[in-house]
Amino acid sequence: MNEKIWLSSPHMGGNELKYIHEAFDENWVAPLGPNVNEFEKSLENYLNADVQVAALSAGTAALHLALIECGVAFGDEVICQSMTFSASANPIAYQGAIAVFVDSEIDTWNLCPIALEEAIQDRIAKGKKPKAIIAVHLYGMPFKVDEVMAVANKYEIPVIEDAAEALGSTYKGKACGTFGRFGVLSFNGNKIITTSGGGALVCHSEEDKNKAVFLSTQARDNAPHYQHSHIGYNYRMSNICAGIGRGQMEVLDERVKARRAMTEFYVDLFKDTEGVKVFVEPTEDYFSNHWLAAITVDSTITGFTREDLRLGLLEANIESRPLWKPMHLQPIFKDAPYYGGNVAEKLFEDGLCLPSGSNLNEGDRVKIKEQIQTILNKNSIKL
C-alpha cells in the first residue's frame, strides 16, 4: 500500500483527550475556561519572557488585533514582508489600510533591513509614514532581529512579529514572538503544535492582553445588558481547542527536536549534490524550529527545476510544496507598493518545502531518499 507522505501533518502527544474530557466533564464548552487559562500560562512560561498571552481562534485573528492595538485604521500604510503566507497581509486589508511590501534578504529569506529602510524613507517622503511593520520568521527561521528592530526603532514604528511558524525558535537565545510590540503565534493543523485551529497574541502588558480579550469577545461593555461601545470580534479560543493545546505543549520540545532532525536528514541527503541547497541557520545566533524543511534548486547546475522535483516526489505519493508566492506577485495585491530586488521572486522560482512532520518514521525517510535518488538518477546526478 502506497500511503501518502504528507508535508506536515498533525501529531498528537497523548494527553490531549484528557484535557478535552475535563472540559466536557466540567461543562466548560465555551470560549473561556480552565484549559484556556492554563494553555496561556504554559505559553507564557515557554516563551520565558515578561509577556502576557491571549489565546485566540487563529493566528490571523491575532495579527488583526495587533494592527488594531497599533492604531492602524482606514487609509494607513503597513509595511509587510512580501515572502510570506497571505494571512500575514490580509488583516491589513481588514482595517482598510494599504500594504507596502518589502523584499527578503538571502540569509534568512526574511525582511531585508536595507529595503525596509528604503521603503520607510520613501513612504515618509510621499507624506505617509507607515503605522506598523509586519516581519515574519519564515518557516521557523528568525529574521534579522537586531537589524530590523534598529530600523523600526529609528523611525519609531512598531513591529508586529509574525511568529506563526516559529514557536520554539530563538534569536540569540530569546524566543521568537517576544521582540516586537506584539507577537503572533499559530496552532493551525499543520503547525509544529496544533489546537486544530487557533492562534495567540503575545503582549508585553496586561493592559494590551485585556484589550485583546475584550475585542475578541465581541467588545461587550461592563453592563448588565448587552452594550457595545466598540466594534468587537468573535476571536477567542474555545476551552475545547485549548485542551488540545495543553496536551501539545507537553511534547513541544520533542516536536522541535524531530523537525530539526528532518532538516539534518536533508542536509545529509544533499551534501554531495551540487545545485541543491538546504535552508539552514546563517550563524549560531539563529535557532530555527525548522517547521518546514526547505531547499533551493539551481536548475543551471542540476539540470532539473524545483517543479521537476515536486512532480517526481508526487509520483511516489510524497507531498512537497513551492515556497510562498510573494505577496507583491499576488493578484489581490498587484497594485500595492513594493521595495527591494528580486530575492523573494527567485526564492519562489527555485524553492521547495519537503516533508517535515515530526511523525515521519524511518520507513518514510527511506522512501523519500529512494525517490529523490530516482529523480536525480534521471538527470545523472548522485546523492
Buried (B, 14 or more C-beta within 10 A) or exposed (E): EEEEBBBBBBBBBEBBEEBBEBBEEEEBEEBBBBBBEBBBEBBBEBBEBEBBBBBBBBBBBBBBBBBBBBEBEEEBBBBBBBBBBBBBBBBBBBBEBBBBBBBBBEBBBBBBBBBBBBBBEEBEEEEBBBBBBBBBBBBBBBBBBEBBBEBBEEBEBBBBBBBBBBBBBBBEEBBBBBBBBBBBBBBBEBBBBBBBBBBBBBBBEEEBBEBBBBBBBBBBEEEEEEEEEEEBBEBBBBBBBBBBBBBBBBBBEEBBEBBBBBBEBBBEBBEEBEBBBBBBBEEEBBBBBBBBBBBBBEBEEBEBBBBBBBEBBEEBEBBBBBBBBBBBBBEEBEEBBBBBBEBBBBBBBBBBBBBBBBEBEEEBBEBBBEBBBEBBEEBEBEB
